[in-house]
Amino acid sequence: MLDGSVMWIWMLERSSGGSPAAIAARARKHGVRTVILKAADAGSEWKQYSPALISELKRRGLNVCGYHFVYGRIPVKEAKISARIARRGDCLLIDAEGQYEGRYVAAQTYIKELRKRIGADYPVGLAPFPYVHFHGRFPYSVFLGPGGAQFNLPQMYWADIGTTVDQVFDTTYTHQRIYKRQVYPLGQAYYSPPSKQLRRFRALAEAYGATGVSWWSWQAATPANFEAIGAPPEPVGSSFRQKDRFPVLARNSRSDMVVWAQQHLVAAGAALKVDGILSPATEAAISAFQTQNGLAATGKLDAATWRKLLDRDPAAVQWTKEPGFVRPRSARLAEVPAPAEVSRPGR
């Protein structure tokens, strides 16, 4: 469903005038196979994601999915709304951002209620922050963990983040790959990035093994952006070398990446509290795991250790309170906010 070229639609009336015929015609011209329309915001459903519109777009050859911007304050209600969205279209996209940082209990409540209503196999994607190390309190391990979203669409808005297309791929994949979900890069088609950057994004997505790319957003994309999205793919270049890197974590690291590592250590037999803190006990568990697997017992999570850990499924966690590393919102961990949080037009 997310293979090929995909476009996100925030406000329907500002996207080719909201005309199904015009949307379908432009999609055909530029090779867009799927559209993802905003269907709800927290507890409010949007009328634009109507059965009539969905039926008309599908009749004209498009796959249609809905996305729900969720906040975590009313997770059961949000899950019920997400389930209604899922029943109308071909897939569901969860847009979870800063509002969900530090909300592990709410995230698990939402995911469990959602899966209870739509089943374990219905296709669900998550569109999270791309830089995991900037957002250590975000519950990636819940949204992308067992029973969560099968697909990962990190918001790789290179121009807003203030970096290059090559760097946004390297940094995003270094951290996102640990969650073992198929990545469909979400690129920037707003604020008129040069066409060569969009073409580079497409080339790198293919080089990194992605089978589809999506773009934010239809209403903001210029004609030149659409041309770049639909142009024949370009070679990545003979000088390109993908960096197969993993995050390195050591004592006193505190983040969701530590949560994820602890879940895998428990699955490997460690008697360990999953709290997101790389404490001396966690360090000892890492060292023991390394010894058992023929690795140098450094107590650090490095690439070789991650690869061995990720060979197994993570142990399940029942979150009844927030993990130990999560501080009250008034005393948040020091984080470097990506500019995309505040400058992306819409959500």
Helices and strands as residue ranges (DSSP letters): E 4-9, G 12-14, G 16-18, H 20-29, E 32-41, E 44-45, H 51-59, E 63-70, H 75-88, E 92-96, G 98-100, H 104-118, E 124-126, G 132-134, H 140-143, E 151-152, H 158-161, H 165-176, G 177-179, E 182-183, E 186-188, H 195-207, E 212-216, H 223-230, H 256-267, H 280-292, H 303-309, G 329-331, H 340-343
